[in-house]
Amino acid sequence: MADEILSAEELDALLSTVEETGGGQGRSGRGKRDQRVLEYDFVRPNKLSAEQLRSLQRLHETIAQNTTASLAAYLRLNLEVNIVSLGELTFEVFRNSLPNPTVINVLTLKPLSERALVTMDMKLAFSLLDRMLGGPGKPLDRMRALTVIEQSLVDNVVRRFLDQLALGWRDLVHFEPVIESRAMDPQLGQVIPGSEMVLVATFAISAPGDIEPGEICLCVPFIALAGILPRLANPVRFAALHSDQTPAQATHLKRVVNDSSLNLRTQLGATTLTLDEIMNLQVGDVMVLDERTTSLAKGFIADQLRVLGRPGKL
């Protein structure tokens, strides 16, 4: 098969022949037609149309929003998950882009027969581990492979991501992602042929404080999506999303809201003090605020002014 692949020089010669043939037709009197040249990569042919890409982008934006709520409640942290890139490339290119070590989870997608990958930056993994073990979320200065216990803790985060992944894809195809095996070296994650085209969705996770920002990547072979690709461009499916909530959707929404954690603070007023006055504060000192005693106290939820109330004692 390798002998049948045209080299760059042979492709140039072939295109030159086509151009000369087209010019000859124009001189022969049959009329010269307008020609439009489009770039096409024979090694990495495009599997998705622009409309299908937009549909997948909207789908994964919803997955990112639901993952934000799920991980924020689990980690008790005001974090944010966003879809930063979505594209198609060969598995070999994707695998070679992964640093060593990387948290690599090999997934089964039953009832689909194909396998997929979910990867996580090692710095992000150690940052989340530090947070789960009671620390502020600082990563290690020097990266290393995860221990068995550390991998089990990281699995708790990955599984919550997989739950939202299956839920987001449910309207197109039902599958149950399960972690089949794990690896740290990208070269050991060869579960998809190197020349196979894959869909890669990259999610960025960020949070205030010491949490190290990083990425979680989903890699799915296109052969697993062959049967559903034609439905991605169907606008009727997205129009149906505006229908009334089903009991299952209402239950899921209630669970996500109940498990969400938001910072709540009340501000009675504000004042300006010098550093010397702050250092010399003692019990019984009085600070004059910029609000009257009859003014309403301001309530902030997630740093947004949402409620007004009167202070009292019960």
WODAMO-V613906 format. One record per helix or strand of 2 or more residues. SS is the DSSP state (H for helix, E for strand). FROM is the first residue (numbers start at 1). LEN is the number of residues. Records with the same first field share a line. If there is no record, write none. Layout:
SS=FROM-LEN + FROM-LEN
This chain:
H=2-3 + 8-20 + 50-26 + 91-6 + 122-11 + 148-22 + 186-3 + 222-3 + 229-5 + 235-8 + 247-13 + 275-5
E=79-12 + 103-8 + 115-6 + 176-8 + 197-11 + 214-8 + 264-4 + 297-5 + 304-6
